[in-house]
Amino acid sequence: MPIASMTGFAREDGTLDATAWSWELRSVNGRGLELRFRLPSGMDALEPKLRELAGQKLKRGNVTANLSVKREEAPRLAVDQAALDQALHLALTLAARIPHSAPPRAEALLALPGVMRNTAAAEPGESQKAQESALAEAVSAGFIRALAAMTTARQSEGGRIGAVLAGQLDEIAALHAQASLEAADQPALQRARMLESVQALLREGVSLPEERIAQEVALLAAKSDIREELDRLGSHIEAARALMAEGVNIGRRFDFLVQEFNREANTLCSKSASVALTATGLRLKACIEQLREQVQNIE
């Protein structure tokens, strides 16, 4: 399975009768999975089901799901007969009192407040429930499509990150091999430096027991031996490659492994007895830091 990024975006639009809806899903990095739904009034009941669907597809990331709904229903007008009769009676009464006045016009009567009313909200209850149920199904299906699109986007981004990670691991492996060569003479260099320091002290007349000198030289040589750190670093490189081959939900484990990478590189630098090995150790640390930054992006 491919490596997935925690970064992604998807948009899904749809219409049902005179209602238009739109989903926008955004995902960014996060320590775990955090889902935030922003649903319009009346759609709150959808959240538990949608949250469960998202949890089945996503394991990490801060995800925001925003739903907008716009109803564009044409007004349905009807005459309030009682209000019209009253308005007509008043208009005719007034016209009778005014000589030579024209009879009241129909459009003028219909324009009076209260004569016409909107019947869009007065549909039968069962019909309205059926429309709401159909809209909920359409919106839920749209969310599933948007979720699939965002998952694809996260996997596509993860593929690009995976290529970068592979290159960085190759560079770390090359530096590990170089450090192994440079560290081969490390104990001998430390022993030679110790003996040189002892000889300088003896020339100044300082008395040191030979057994103590031998113990100190052996102890320093053991402390300067970095073969164990190099062996562990090599095993970490192989473990990282195995994680990349596994692909799915490796972000947290990879992040922990990179901390182990860094620990070995720090010890290597602290034990270094040569300029060349120190320089290689510093390059290792820089490359491991770049690896860590990329690992922070994967699921």
Secondary structure by P-SEA (a helix, b strand, c coil): ccbbbccbbbbbbbccccbbbbbbbbbcccccbbbbbbcccccccccaaaaaaaaacccccbbbbbbbbbbbccbbbbbaaaaaaaaaaaaaaaaaaccccccccaaaaaacccccccccccccaaaaaaaaaaaaaaaaaaaaaaaaaaaaaaaaaaaaaaaaaaaaaaaaaaaaaaaaaaacaaaaaaaaaaaaaaaaaaaabbbbbaaaaaaaaaaaaaaacaaaaaaaaaaaaaaaaaaaaacccaaaaaaaaaaaaaaaaaaaaaacccaaaaaaaaaaaaaaaaaaaaaaacc
